[in-house]
Amino acid sequence: MSEELRRKLLELSKEEASLNYKMYELFNENRTLAIRLAGYIAENRLYGGNWNDEEAVRIMDKYLKAGRKESHRSKGVHQ
């Protein structure tokens, strides 16, 4: 492998690591927003509101259920 190719590989590896970290940060931010939204929905229902948006539920589930085992069932505010 030429030296130039090795440098390029190292450069690409650094970029990949940077992008992976950014994705991790964004995922955590989105998860925090999903938790806040779930809280707002629960509060809305407490005051008699009737909230239902399937797309928002799907997005919240993506972040709130990430990394959980299938056998673990959460109660969820949108049920």
CYANA upper distance limits for C-alpha pairs under 8 A (distance plus 0.5 A):
  1 MET  CA      5 LEU  CA      6.97
  1 MET  CA      6 ARG  CA      7.37
  2 SER  CA      6 ARG  CA      6.89
  3 GLU  CA      7 ARG  CA      6.77
  4 GLU  CA      8 LYS  CA      6.75
  5 LEU  CA      9 LEU  CA      6.64
  6 ARG  CA     10 LEU  CA      6.66
  7 ARG  CA     11 GLU  CA      6.60
  8 LYS  CA     12 LEU  CA      6.63
  9 LEU  CA     13 SER  CA      6.60
 10 LEU  CA     14 LYS  CA      6.76
 11 GLU  CA     15 GLU  CA      6.86
 12 LEU  CA     16 GLU  CA      6.61
 13 SER  CA     17 ALA  CA      6.71
 14 LYS  CA     18 SER  CA      6.71
 15 GLU  CA     19 LEU  CA      6.65
 16 GLU  CA     20 ASN  CA      6.56
 17 ALA  CA     21 TYR  CA      6.72
 18 SER  CA     22 LYS  CA      6.78
 19 LEU  CA     23 MET  CA      6.64
 20 ASN  CA     24 TYR  CA      6.73
 21 TYR  CA     25 GLU  CA      6.76
 22 LYS  CA     26 LEU  CA      6.66
 23 MET  CA     27 PHE  CA      6.52
 24 TYR  CA     28 ASN  CA      6.78
 25 GLU  CA     29 GLU  CA      6.75
 26 LEU  CA     30 ASN  CA      6.57
 27 PHE  CA     31 ARG  CA      6.57
 27 PHE  CA     63 TYR  CA      7.96
 28 ASN  CA     32 THR  CA      6.70
 29 GLU  CA     33 LEU  CA      6.80
 30 ASN  CA     34 ALA  CA      6.63
 30 ASN  CA     63 TYR  CA      7.42
 31 ARG  CA     35 ILE  CA      6.75
 31 ARG  CA     60 MET  CA      8.25
 31 ARG  CA     63 TYR  CA      5.54
 31 ARG  CA     64 LEU  CA      6.82
 32 THR  CA     36 ARG  CA      6.77
 33 LEU  CA     37 LEU  CA      6.57
 34 ALA  CA     38 ALA  CA      6.63
 34 ALA  CA     59 ILE  CA      8.49
 34 ALA  CA     60 MET  CA      5.66
 34 ALA  CA     63 TYR  CA      7.29
 34 ALA  CA     64 LEU  CA      7.45
 35 ILE  CA     39 GLY  CA      6.82
 35 ILE  CA     60 MET  CA      8.36
 35 ILE  CA     64 LEU  CA      7.80
 36 ARG  CA     40 TYR  CA      6.78
 37 LEU  CA     41 ILE  CA      6.66
 38 ALA  CA     42 ALA  CA      6.72
 38 ALA  CA     60 MET  CA      8.38
 38 ALA  CA     77 VAL  CA      6.69
 38 ALA  CA     78 HIS  CA      8.07
 39 GLY  CA     43 GLU  CA      6.66
 39 GLY  CA     77 VAL  CA      8.39
 40 TYR  CA     44 ASN  CA      6.53
 41 ILE  CA     45 ARG  CA      6.72
 41 ILE  CA     51 TRP  CA      7.34
 41 ILE  CA     77 VAL  CA      7.63
 41 ILE  CA     78 HIS  CA      8.09
 42 ALA  CA     46 LEU  CA      6.67
 42 ALA  CA     77 VAL  CA      6.49
 42 ALA  CA     78 HIS  CA      8.50
 43 GLU  CA     47 TYR  CA      7.02
 44 ASN  CA     48 GLY  CA      7.06
 44 ASN  CA     49 GLY  CA      5.59
 44 ASN  CA     50 ASN  CA      8.02
 44 ASN  CA     51 TRP  CA      8.07
 45 ARG  CA     49 GLY  CA      5.06
 45 ARG  CA     50 ASN  CA      6.59
 45 ARG  CA     51 TRP  CA      7.73
 52 ASN  CA     78 HIS  CA      8.07
 53 ASP  CA     57 VAL  CA      6.77
 54 GLU  CA     58 ARG  CA      6.65
 55 GLU  CA     59 ILE  CA      6.80
 56 ALA  CA     60 MET  CA      6.57
 57 VAL  CA     61 ASP  CA      6.51
 57 VAL  CA     78 HIS  CA      7.51
 58 ARG  CA     62 LYS  CA      6.81
 59 ILE  CA     63 TYR  CA      7.35
 60 MET  CA     64 LEU  CA      6.45
 61 ASP  CA     65 LYS  CA      5.91
 61 ASP  CA     66 ALA  CA      8.22
 62 LYS  CA     66 ALA  CA      6.49
 68 ARG  CA     72 HIS  CA      7.22
 75 LYS  CA     79 GLN  CA      8.08
